[in-house]
Amino acid sequence: MITIKVEQQVPASVEQARNTLLDHQQLDRFFNAKFSIIKKENNGELTGGKGAVRQVTIGKIIFQEQIISADNNHICYRIIGKGPVSAHQGDIYLTAVDASSTQAGTQLDYIIKFIGPKWCPDTILKFFVERDIQKAMKKLALHFL
């Protein structure tokens, strides 16, 4: 099992960060992928939240992710169906940073766990996925400046 953890502070409220991360069709501003909505969120859920299914296209690789849960403190998603990796789950924890400090905003703790394909060494796959997530989180932080 590969585990990746990326931490990033963004100069935005928890709600702003959450809403931006749940705006699936605009995620290509940050991630090196294209996203499209396959299914909207369940009735009564946050826009883009629980039940939403998005199609992710990275080059010639296409797969689907489903939002399992979403609230002000946590977004959880997983790959459904056939994907480039198995047993995948992504968790993004959002924590408000003290508004009285000069670094007020939101702390994001992004944790991804998955099993890579047998033909690709875990260390190589982890390196590339972690690098892409780090770049995306930095772009997200810059988005709010």
Secondary structure by P-SEA (a helix, b strand, c coil): cbbbbbbbbccccaaaaaaaaaccccccccccbbbbbccccccccccccccbbbbbbccccccccccccccccbbbbbbcccccccbbbbbbbbbbcccccccbbbbbbbbbbbbccccccaaaaaaaaaaaaaaaaaaaaaaac
